[in-house]
Amino acid sequence: MITDLLKSVHRPSEVLAMVRIKFSNISISDNKESLEKIASYSNDRDFCYASLNKVSRSFAIVIQQLPEQLKDPVCVFYLVLRGLDSVEDDMSYPVDKRLPLLRNFHQKLFDKNWNIQNVGDSHDYRVLLANFDKVIRAFQALDEDYRLAIADICQKMGNGMADYAERKVVTLHDYNDYCYYVAGLVGIGLSSLFSASGLESPRLKDKYELANSMGLLLQKTNISRDYYEDLNLGRTFWPKQIWGKYTDRLDELQKHPSSPESLACINELVTDALTHVENCILYLNMISDPKVFRFCAIPQVMAMATLAKIYNNHNVFTEVVKIRKGIAAKLMLETNDMESVRKYMEKFVAEIRRKLNTEDPNYTQTKKNLNRIIEALDDVKYNPNIITEGTLEQTVLF
């Protein structure tokens, strides 16, 4: 934490935010025992939360802020998809076994004794799958509406992962399709869980395009940011339809990070991600429960902060670029309603505008996308009930 505090030493509000989170109920205690040890004595539900804390501490924190009736369903939903993703990511697991398991993973949710040994690309993921029967029994203890929603998304995602296991992301259609399978479906599934809880409108679960955009914005932000890390791992998710305009080989961008071609490439990826922000604003404006709102809004605002950070930033090609933890802490504490979303979205739009270069080939489109975000925020600002059952479908952009 000391290193993070030093990065924000000239920004007292960020330092204060980090300290507040450190000593508040937003933070969670860390069990130093190995997940393997915890699995040996914990009940099914406790194992699920221990696993969540081990494989995604940040997600464990935000789940703890959800209303009680959503904590278990969202925790199990995440772990089911984490297990599925662990199968996909383990390249040492033979493809003739991996692909059928991806397509049939949803069926395992109805076998309370199923688990699989020695699969997963990290120790904790292997332990999770080796004790997946605990997750399955926690899944089976959920209400039927939750189970149906989780199993449906698991089936669709598993088939999508299998489709792309031996297929590269080349076109923008591929890019959107892949992001739909790995992230858009998460947004759609969460909408179903929110509706099933009774905390949100039953109609929320049917707003597929809005929910899909919630996932796509997050996924495209991560993909755009993770060029350096992914390249070092021998993988890439940048669509050739974009990077092929600027280079014949994707790794060449790393050799000339400050070149106009490299910067134009990352800028086009950011510009593409920005097209989803309007739908995210519309989605957030539908949420009525304050805790569900925070759960949904904080990642979206952080995504905008990240896009502002990586836009026109040559460091993307030579290191892992992340927003300061002080900024993340402020966003976690202060993103509570549409007004705070509007404030921070406008802030990050302004940051990107300051970086705009008229020589950039995407300048006009980037500017247009930023203007549309501001227009959407203004609609929400002056018309807080702009989205109604009678007008929503006319506002959907895709």
C-alpha positions in Angstrom: 0.0 0.0 0.0 2.9 2.4 0.7 3.9 2.4 -3.0 0.3 3.3 -4.0 0.2 6.0 -1.4 3.4 7.5 -2.8 2.0 7.6 -6.3 -0.9 9.7 -5.0 1.2 11.8 -2.5 0.3 15.1 -4.3 -3.3 14.2 -4.4 -4.6 14.2 -0.9 -8.2 13.1 -1.8 -6.8 9.9 -3.4 -4.7 9.2 -0.3 -7.7 9.7 2.0 -9.8 7.4 -0.2 -7.3 4.6 0.0 -7.0 4.9 3.8 -10.8 5.0 4.1 -11.2 1.8 2.0 -8.4 0.1 4.0 -10.1 0.6 7.3 -13.8 0.3 6.1 -16.1 -2.6 5.5 -15.4 -2.2 1.8 -12.2 -4.1 2.4 -12.3 -7.8 3.3 -10.0 -9.9 5.5 -7.6 -12.1 3.7 -7.3 -15.8 4.8 -3.7 -16.7 4.5 -4.4 -20.4 4.3 -4.1 -22.0 0.9 -7.4 -22.7 -0.9 -6.5 -26.4 -0.8 -6.4 -26.2 3.0 -9.6 -24.3 3.2 -11.4 -26.8 0.9 -10.5 -29.6 3.3 -12.6 -28.3 6.1 -15.1 -25.7 4.8 -18.7 -26.2 3.9 -19.9 -25.5 0.3 -20.9 -21.9 0.8 -17.8 -20.9 2.7 -15.6 -22.6 0.1 -17.3 -20.5 -2.6 -16.5 -17.2 -0.9 -13.0 -18.3 0.0 -12.5 -19.2 -3.7 -13.9 -15.9 -4.8 -11.4 -14.1 -2.5 -8.5 -16.1 -3.9 -9.3 -15.9 -7.6 -10.7 -12.4 -7.7 -10.2 -10.3 -4.6 -11.6 -7.2 -6.3 -14.8 -9.0 -7.3 -15.1 -10.4 -3.8 -15.1 -6.9 -2.5 -17.9 -5.6 -4.7 -20.1 -8.7 -4.2 -20.0 -8.1 -0.5 -21.6 -4.8 -1.1 -24.6 -6.3 -2.9 -28.1 -6.8 -1.2 -28.2 -10.1 0.7 -30.5 -11.9 -1.7 -28.0 -11.4 -4.5 -24.7 -12.2 -2.8 -24.9 -16.0 -3.2 -26.3 -16.1 -6.7 -23.7 -13.6 -8.1 -20.9 -15.3 -6.2 -21.9 -18.7 -7.6 -22.5 -17.2 -11.1 -18.9 -15.8 -11.1 -17.4 -19.1 -9.9 -19.3 -21.1 -12.5 -17.9 -18.9 -15.3 -14.5 -18.8 -13.6 -14.4 -22.6 -13.7 -15.5 -22.6 -17.4 -12.8 -19.9 -18.2 -10.2 -22.0 -16.4 -10.9 -25.0 -18.7 -10.6 -22.7 -21.7 -7.3 -21.1 -20.5 -5.5 -24.4 -19.8 -3.6 -25.0 -23.0 -2.0 -28.1 -21.6 -5.4 -29.8 -21.4 -5.8 -31.8 -24.6 -8.1 -30.0 -27.1 -10.1 -33.2 -27.8 -11.1 -33.2 -24.2 -11.2 -29.4 -23.6 -13.7 -28.5 -26.4 -16.3 -31.1 -25.5 -16.1 -30.1 -21.8 -16.6 -26.4 -22.7 -19.7 -27.3 -24.6 -21.1 -29.6 -21.9 -19.9 -27.7 -18.8 -23.4 -26.4 -18.1 -24.6 -30.0 -17.8 -22.1 -30.6 -14.9 -24.0 -28.1 -12.8 -26.7 -30.8 -12.3 -24.2 -33.5 -11.0 -23.6 -32.6 -7.4 -20.5 -34.8 -7.2 -18.7 -33.6 -10.3 -15.2 -32.2 -10.2 -12.1 -32.5 -12.4 -8.4 -32.8 -11.3 -5.3 -31.1 -12.6 -7.1 -28.6 -15.0 -6.6 -24.9 -14.8 -3.7 -22.6 -15.7 -2.9 -21.6 -12.1 -2.9 -23.4 -8.7 -6.0 -21.8 -7.3 -7.9 -22.4 -10.5 -6.9 -26.1 -10.3 -8.1 -26.3 -6.7 -11.3 -24.6 -7.6 -12.1 -27.2 -10.3 -10.8 -30.1 -8.1 -13.5 -29.0 -5.6 -16.1 -27.9 -8.1 -18.7 -30.2 -6.5 -18.9 -27.7 -3.7 -19.7 -24.9 -6.2 -22.3 -27.2 -7.8 -24.0 -27.9 -4.5 -24.1 -24.2 -3.8 -25.6 -23.7 -7.3 -28.2 -26.3 -6.6 -29.2 -24.6 -3.3 -30.2 -21.4 -5.2 -33.8 -20.6 -6.2 -34.9 -22.0 -9.6 -34.9 -18.6 -11.4 -31.3 -18.1 -10.4 -30.3 -21.6 -11.5 -32.0 -21.3 -14.9 -30.3 -18.0 -15.6 -26.8 -19.2 -14.6 -27.1 -22.5 -16.5 -28.3 -20.7 -19.7 -25.4 -18.3 -19.7 -22.9 -21.1 -19.0 -24.2 -23.1 -21.9 -24.0 -20.1 -24.3 -20.6 -19.0 -23.1 -19.1 -22.5 -23.2 -20.2 -23.0 -26.8 -18.8 -19.6 -27.8 -15.5 -20.3 -26.1 -15.3 -23.6 -27.9 -16.0 -21.9 -31.2 -13.1 -19.4 -30.7 -10.7 -21.9 -29.2 -9.3 -22.6 -32.7 -10.4 -19.4 -34.4 -8.6 -16.0 -34.4 -10.2 -12.6 -33.9 -9.8 -11.1 -37.3 -12.7 -8.8 -38.2 -14.7 -6.4 -36.1 -17.6 -8.8 -36.3 -15.3 -11.4 -34.7 -14.2 -8.9 -32.1 -17.8 -8.1 -31.1 -18.8 -11.7 -31.3 -16.0 -12.9 -29.0 -16.6 -10.1 -26.5 -20.2 -11.0 -26.4 -19.4 -14.6 -25.5 -16.9 -13.8 -22.8 -18.4 -10.6 -21.3 -21.6 -9.5 -22.9 -23.3 -12.7 -21.7 -22.1 -11.9 -18.2 -24.0 -8.6 -18.4 -27.1 -10.4 -19.7 -26.9 -13.0 -17.0 -26.5 -10.5 -14.2 -29.6 -8.7 -15.6 -31.5 -11.9 -15.2 -30.3 -12.4 -11.6 -31.2 -8.8 -10.8 -34.7 -9.3 -12.2 -35.1 -12.6 -10.4 -34.2 -11.0 -7.1 -37.3 -8.7 -7.3 -35.0 -5.7 -6.7 -35.1 -4.6 -10.3 -37.8 -4.6 -13.0 -38.7 -7.9 -14.6 -38.2 -6.1 -17.9 -34.5 -5.6 -17.2 -33.7 -9.2 -18.1 -35.0 -8.5 -21.6 -32.8 -5.5 -22.4 -30.1 -7.7 -24.1 -28.4 -4.9 -26.1 -28.0 -2.6 -23.1 -26.7 -5.5 -20.9 -24.4 -6.7 -23.7 -22.9 -3.2 -24.0 -22.1 -3.3 -20.2 -20.0 -6.3 -20.8 -18.4 -5.2 -24.1 -17.2 -1.9 -22.6 -15.4 -3.7 -19.8 -14.0 -6.4 -22.1 -12.8 -4.1 -24.9 -11.2 -1.8 -22.3 -9.2 -4.7 -20.8 -8.2 -6.0 -24.3 -7.1 -2.6 -25.4 -5.1 -2.1 -22.2 -3.5 -5.6 -22.1 -1.5 -5.5 -25.4 1.8 -5.8 -23.6 0.8 -8.6 -21.2 -1.1 -10.6 -23.8 1.8 -10.4 -26.3 4.2 -11.7 -23.7 1.9 -14.6 -23.1 1.8 -15.4 -26.8 -1.8 -14.4 -27.4 -3.7 -11.4 -28.7 -7.4 -10.3 -29.0 -6.8 -7.2 -31.0 -8.8 -7.6 -34.3 -6.6 -7.6 -37.4 -9.2 -5.4 -39.1 -7.9 -2.6 -36.9 -4.2 -3.3 -36.3 -3.7 -4.4 -39.9 -4.2 -0.8 -41.0 -1.1 0.3 -39.2 1.3 -2.7 -39.4 1.9 -6.0 -41.0 2.8 -7.6 -37.7 1.2 -6.8 -34.4 4.4 -7.1 -32.4 6.0 -4.4 -34.6 4.0 -1.8 -32.7 6.0 -2.7 -29.6 9.3 -1.8 -31.4 8.0 1.7 -32.3 5.6 2.6 -29.5 5.6 6.4 -30.1 5.1 6.2 -33.8 2.0 7.7 -35.4 0.9 4.2 -36.5 1.2 2.7 -33.0 -0.7 5.6 -31.4 -3.4 5.6 -34.1 -3.9 1.9 -33.5 -4.5 2.1 -29.8 -6.6 5.2 -30.4 -8.9 3.4 -32.8 -9.4 0.6 -30.3 -10.3 3.1 -27.6 -12.7 4.8 -30.1 -14.4 1.5 -30.8 -14.8 0.8 -27.1 -16.4 4.3 -26.6 -19.3 3.3 -28.8 -20.7 1.2 -26.0 -20.8 4.0 -23.3 -24.1 5.4 -24.4 -25.9 2.1 -23.9 -24.2 1.7 -20.5 -25.6 5.1 -19.4 -29.0 4.0 -20.5 -28.7 0.7 -18.6 -27.5 2.4 -15.4 -30.4 4.8 -15.5 -32.7 1.8 -15.3 -31.3 0.5 -12.1 -33.3 1.4 -9.0 -31.6 -0.4 -6.0 -28.7 1.7 -4.7 -26.5 -1.3 -4.0 -27.1 -2.9 -7.4 -26.4 0.5 -9.0 -23.0 0.7 -7.3 -22.2 -2.8 -8.3 -23.0 -2.0 -12.0 -21.7 1.6 -12.1 -18.3 1.4 -10.5 -16.7 -1.0 -13.1 -18.1 1.2 -16.0 -16.7 4.4 -14.5 -13.3 2.6 -13.9 -13.4 1.5 -17.6 -13.8 5.1 -18.7 -10.9 6.1 -16.4 -8.8 3.4 -18.1 -9.7 4.4 -21.6 -8.7 8.0 -20.8 -5.4 6.7 -19.4 -4.5 4.5 -22.4 -5.7 6.9 -25.2 -2.7 8.2 -27.2 -0.5 6.5 -24.6 2.7 4.9 -26.0 3.3 3.1 -22.7 0.6 0.6 -23.6 3.1 -1.1 -25.9 5.9 -1.4 -23.4 4.3 -2.0 -20.0 1.1 -2.8 -18.2 -0.8 0.5 -17.9 -3.3 0.9 -15.0 -5.0 3.7 -13.3 -3.7 4.8 -9.9 -5.2 2.9 -7.0 -6.0 6.2 -5.5 -8.3 7.0 -8.4 -9.8 3.5 -8.2 -10.4 4.1 -4.4 -12.1 7.5 -5.1 -14.4 5.9 -7.7 -15.3 3.1 -5.4 -16.3 5.5 -2.7 -17.9 8.2 -4.7 -19.8 6.4 -7.5 -23.2 6.2 -5.8 -25.8 7.6 -8.3 -26.3 8.9 -11.8 -25.1 12.4 -10.8 -21.7 10.9 -9.7 -21.5 8.8 -12.8 -22.2 11.9 -14.9 -19.4 13.9 -13.0 -16.8 11.2 -13.6 -17.8 10.3 -17.1 -17.5 14.0 -18.1 -14.1 14.2 -16.4 -12.7 11.3 -18.4 -14.3 12.5 -21.6 -12.5 15.8 -21.0 -9.2 13.9 -20.5 -9.5 12.2 -23.8 -10.4 15.4 -25.6 -7.2 17.1 -24.3 -5.2 14.3 -25.9 -7.0 14.5 -29.3 -4.7 15.1 -32.3 -6.2 16.4 -35.5 -3.6 14.3 -37.4 -5.0 11.1 -36.0 -7.0 9.2 -38.6 -9.7 8.5 -36.0 -9.9 12.1 -34.8 -13.3 12.8 -36.2 -14.9 9.6 -35.1 -13.4 9.8 -31.6 -14.7 13.3 -31.2 -18.1 12.2 -32.4 -18.2 9.4 -29.9 -17.2 11.6 -27.1 -19.9 14.1 -28.0 -22.6 11.4 -28.1 -21.5 10.4 -24.6 -22.0 13.9 -23.3 -25.4 14.2 -25.0 -26.5 10.9 -23.3 -25.3 12.2 -20.0 -27.2 15.5 -20.5 -30.4 13.6 -21.3 -30.0 11.7 -18.0 -29.1 14.8 -16.1 -32.1 16.8 -17.2 -34.5 13.9 -17.8 -33.8 11.4 -15.0 -36.8 9.3 -16.1 -35.9 9.4 -19.8 -36.0 5.6 -20.0 -39.6 4.3 -19.7 -41.2 1.1 -20.8 -42.8 3.0 -23.7 -39.6 4.6 -25.0 -36.7 2.3 -24.2 -36.7 0.4 -27.4 -36.3 3.6 -29.4 -33.2 4.6 -27.4 -31.3 1.3 -28.0 -28.5 2.1 -30.3 -27.5 -1.3 -31.7 
